[in-house]
Amino acid sequence: MPKVVDHALRRRQIAEAVHRLIDAHGIDRVSLREVAAEAGVSMGLVQHYFTTKDEMLLLAMEHLHLRITERVGQVSGSPREVLRAAILELLPLDEVRRSEARIGTAYLARSVVAGDLARVLRDGLPFVLGFYAGVIGAIRPDLDAEREASALFAMAQGLVHPALIGYYGPEAVEAIVDGCLDRLFDG
């Protein structure tokens, strides 16, 4: 009887190895060979799924987006609480999100010269901004929800680097986000 292989599980295993390498050593250290070693699989297995580093990076980046999206989807509460949680999921407030922010920053830097990565990031923005705008519009229909969503996203992205380097701690980051939401919804 032939062996049944869970291809989604294999791809996830490879994506997680890519993330561990990026987090520990940077995106330049990622290669098919290094990923195979990190994942504890053969080089041939990795090559079965990917012929280039960029293909592998694309899958791993999509895996990261899916992981964050799944966590945001589990949040419940008022629309404002859900929006707050969605913003905080993108910020390095604990070790999991610090790791994801380091990985995301590496993808962002590479996307400047890698068109496929830039496309994936660009194509994902309307989803995030649309989510933010939907919540804002439901709470404050008098505002330009799309403009406010863009401002919130820019604020959140602007917090990533200072938080990663330790300029802002988790409490300060949360206070800044809460202040922005207070001005937006209570103002």
Salt bridges, closest charged atoms under 4 A:
GLU16 OE2 - HIS63 NE2 3.53
ASP23 OD1 - ARG102 NE 2.43
GLU34 OE1 - ARG29 NE 3.75
GLU38 OE2 - ARG20 NE 2.70
ASP54 OD1 - ARG110 NH2 2.81
GLU89 OE1 - ARG71 NE 2.59
ASP94 OD2 - ARG97 NH2 2.90
GLU95 OE2 - ARG102 NH2 2.90
GLU100 OE2 - ARG67 NH2 3.02
GLU100 OE1 - ARG71 NH2 2.61
ASP123 OD2 - ARG119 NH1 3.90
ASP142 OD2 - ARG140 NH2 2.71
GLU148 OE2 - ARG147 NH2 3.22
GLU174 OE1 - ARG84 NH2 2.90
ASP178 OD1 - ARG84 NE 2.52
ASP182 OD1 - ARG80 NH2 2.29
ASP186 OD1 - ARG80 NH1 3.48
